[in-house]
Each structure stands twice: as structure tokens, then as C-alpha cells.
Amino acid sequence: MKYICEVCGYVYDPAVGDTEHGIAAGTKFEDLPADWVCPVCGVGKDQFKPAE
């Protein structure tokens, strides 16, 4: 499932990951480190919601 940042609209796609920040493709949103932040605007995971 993809998750979208409610602040800037960035979409975290587990199939892609966030390789620029050390998050491998295939990493579920729930498995992201607690200190992971949106790579675009810098907000925390609590500012993300499941994408429809």
C-alpha cells in the first residue's frame, strides 16, 4: 500500500522505497525507521495517510 504526505503530497511507494535515504525497495511503510521523514518536506511518518 502507498502512503501520501498530507503536507506536500509526496507518495511513499514500498515497491520503490527511498533509496536516496537508505530505504530499500520492498520496505513497507510500517517498517520504516521511526526517525524517517518525508524526503521532500521533512515531516514525520505521522503526517502520512494511506493513499486511496
C-alpha positions as CSV (number, residue, x, y, z in Angstrom):
1,M,0.0,0.0,0.0
2,K,1.2,3.5,-0.9
3,Y,1.2,6.4,1.7
4,I,0.8,10.1,0.9
5,C,2.3,13.0,2.8
6,E,-0.6,15.2,3.9
7,V,1.7,18.3,3.8
8,C,3.3,18.2,0.4
9,G,1.7,15.3,-1.5
10,Y,4.8,13.1,-1.7
11,V,3.8,9.4,-2.2
12,Y,5.8,6.7,-0.5
13,D,5.7,3.6,-2.7
14,P,7.0,0.5,-0.9
15,A,7.9,-1.1,-4.3
16,V,10.3,1.8,-4.9
17,G,11.4,2.6,-1.3
18,D,13.5,5.7,-0.7
19,T,16.9,4.6,-1.9
20,E,18.4,8.1,-1.7
21,H,17.9,7.9,2.1
22,G,18.9,4.2,2.6
23,I,15.4,2.7,2.4
24,A,15.5,-0.4,0.1
25,A,12.8,-1.2,-2.4
26,G,10.3,-3.5,-0.9
27,T,10.3,-1.8,2.6
28,K,6.7,-1.5,3.9
29,F,5.7,1.9,5.3
30,E,5.2,0.2,8.7
31,D,8.8,-1.0,8.6
32,L,10.3,2.4,8.0
33,P,12.6,3.6,10.9
34,A,10.8,5.8,13.4
35,D,13.0,8.7,12.5
36,W,12.3,8.5,8.8
37,V,11.0,11.8,7.4
38,C,9.4,12.9,4.1
39,P,12.3,13.3,1.6
40,V,10.5,16.4,0.1
41,C,9.3,18.4,3.1
42,G,10.8,16.8,6.2
43,V,7.7,15.9,8.2
44,G,7.5,12.7,10.2
45,K,5.6,9.5,9.4
46,D,2.6,10.7,11.5
47,Q,1.9,13.2,8.7
48,F,1.3,10.4,6.2
49,K,-2.0,8.6,5.4
50,P,-2.8,5.6,3.2
51,A,-3.2,6.6,-0.5
52,E,-6.6,5.9,-2.0
